[in-house]
Amino acid sequence: MKSMVGLSMLVVLVFLLACNHRGARSEKSFDEIRRLIRGRTASEIEGILGAPDSRQSMPLSGERWIWWNYTFLDGNDYAPEERGKVVHLEIVFEREGDRSTAMRTAASELRPAGPMSITYVFAAGKT
């Protein structure tokens, strides 16, 4: 009887590990993250999500930050075959204001450029 309980617990543990098929670093979906960080500064976003895996300067603009395998797609706005897939989170930050004031904006005060500046890219091998 004792071995059956142990075996049952092992089966449940393996099942639970298999159910977490996402492999995403965050427990929040892409849409949840997008709502959470919309309108915030780069400094605030880094405080919420942690440091990005990649930071790229963009000429005459701002920066692009990427978190690899960070989140997943969930909800009715995605095709059934896309739901649960792990994606890279990408945010494009731009300097606000006219050109002279924008260039003086500190990197920590950059904000996402607009609704399409918080995006995702499918993670290769995780589809």
C-alpha positions as CSV (number, residue, x, y, z in Angstrom):
1,M,0.0,0.0,0.0
2,K,2.8,2.4,0.9
3,S,4.5,1.8,-2.5
4,M,1.2,2.6,-4.3
5,V,1.0,5.9,-2.5
6,G,4.6,6.7,-3.4
7,L,4.0,5.7,-7.0
8,S,0.8,7.7,-7.2
9,M,2.6,10.8,-5.9
10,L,5.4,10.3,-8.5
11,V,2.8,10.0,-11.3
12,V,1.1,13.2,-10.1
13,L,4.4,15.1,-9.9
14,V,5.4,14.0,-13.4
15,F,1.9,15.0,-14.7
16,L,2.2,18.4,-13.1
17,L,5.6,19.0,-14.6
18,A,4.3,18.0,-18.0
19,C,1.3,20.3,-17.7
20,N,3.6,23.3,-17.4
21,H,4.3,23.0,-21.1
22,R,4.8,26.7,-21.5
23,G,8.5,26.9,-20.4
24,A,8.0,30.7,-20.2
25,R,10.0,32.6,-17.5
26,S,6.9,34.5,-16.5
27,E,3.7,33.2,-15.2
28,K,1.9,36.1,-16.8
29,S,0.6,35.9,-20.4
30,F,1.7,38.4,-23.0
31,D,-1.6,40.3,-22.8
32,E,-1.3,40.5,-19.0
33,I,2.2,41.9,-19.2
34,R,1.2,44.4,-21.9
35,R,-1.6,45.8,-19.7
36,L,0.7,45.8,-16.7
37,I,3.5,47.9,-18.3
38,R,1.6,50.1,-20.7
39,G,2.4,53.8,-20.1
40,R,5.3,53.1,-17.7
41,T,8.9,54.3,-18.0
42,A,11.8,52.0,-18.9
43,S,13.0,52.1,-15.3
44,E,9.6,51.1,-14.0
45,I,9.3,48.3,-16.6
46,E,12.7,46.9,-15.7
47,G,11.6,46.9,-12.0
48,I,8.6,44.9,-12.9
49,L,10.1,42.4,-15.5
50,G,13.7,42.4,-14.5
51,A,16.7,43.3,-16.7
52,P,16.2,42.4,-20.4
53,D,18.4,39.8,-22.1
54,S,19.2,42.2,-24.9
55,R,19.3,46.0,-25.2
56,Q,19.8,47.5,-28.6
57,S,20.2,51.2,-29.3
58,M,18.1,52.5,-32.2
59,P,19.5,55.4,-34.2
60,L,17.5,58.7,-33.8
61,S,15.0,56.9,-31.7
62,G,15.5,55.0,-28.4
63,E,16.1,51.4,-27.5
64,R,14.7,48.0,-28.2
65,W,14.7,45.5,-25.2
66,I,14.1,41.8,-25.6
67,W,13.4,39.1,-22.9
68,W,14.0,35.7,-24.4
69,N,11.4,32.9,-23.8
70,Y,9.7,35.3,-21.3
71,T,6.0,34.9,-21.8
72,F,3.2,32.9,-23.6
73,L,0.1,33.6,-25.6
74,D,-3.2,33.0,-24.0
75,G,-6.8,33.9,-24.7
76,N,-9.4,34.0,-27.4
77,D,-7.6,36.7,-29.4
78,Y,-5.1,34.0,-30.5
79,A,-5.6,31.1,-32.8
80,P,-6.1,27.8,-30.9
81,E,-2.8,26.5,-32.3
82,E,-1.0,29.6,-30.9
83,R,-2.3,29.5,-27.4
84,G,0.2,28.4,-24.8
85,K,3.2,29.0,-27.1
86,V,6.3,30.6,-25.6
87,V,7.3,33.9,-27.1
88,H,10.1,36.5,-26.7
89,L,8.9,39.8,-25.3
90,E,10.1,42.8,-27.2
91,I,9.6,46.5,-26.3
92,V,10.6,49.5,-28.4
93,F,11.2,52.6,-26.3
94,E,11.3,56.0,-28.0
95,R,12.2,59.5,-26.8
96,E,9.3,61.8,-26.3
97,G,8.9,65.4,-27.4
98,D,10.6,67.4,-30.1
99,R,14.0,66.4,-31.3
100,S,16.0,68.9,-29.1
101,T,14.2,67.8,-25.9
102,A,14.0,64.1,-26.8
103,M,17.7,63.7,-27.1
104,R,18.1,64.9,-23.5
105,T,15.7,62.3,-22.2
106,A,17.5,59.8,-19.9
107,A,17.3,56.2,-21.0
108,S,15.5,55.3,-17.8
109,E,12.7,57.7,-18.7
110,L,12.0,56.3,-22.1
111,R,8.5,55.0,-22.7
112,P,7.0,52.4,-25.1
113,A,6.4,54.3,-28.4
114,G,2.8,53.3,-28.7
115,P,0.4,50.3,-28.7
116,M,2.4,48.4,-31.2
117,S,5.7,48.9,-29.5
118,I,5.1,46.1,-27.0
119,T,5.2,43.0,-29.2
120,Y,6.3,39.3,-29.2
121,V,8.3,37.0,-31.5
122,F,7.7,33.3,-31.5
123,A,10.5,31.4,-29.8
124,A,12.2,28.9,-32.1
125,G,11.7,25.3,-31.1
126,K,9.0,26.2,-28.6
127,T,6.1,26.2,-31.2
